[in-house]
């Protein structure tokens, strides 16, 4: 399964530079290990055109708010859309 998700620029940069290898998300999509995430950079003006593909490698709800999970991710391809 592939999930497209918005991500703020500060977090997007940390993910693509591999300083941040997790996402905390509401589990309203039934995330599973092996699922692909398309993280689309988004700011107050809308989508920036940058995106990053990653794979979910581990999931836990330990010490999270009800309905939220921590997704461990492995970063894949980075894309820049031509605007």
Secondary structure, DSSP 8 states (H G I E B T S, - for coil): -EEEEEE-HHHHHHHHTTS--EEEEE-SS---TT-EEEEEEEETTEEEEEEEEEEEEEEE-TT--TTEEEEEEEEEEEEE---
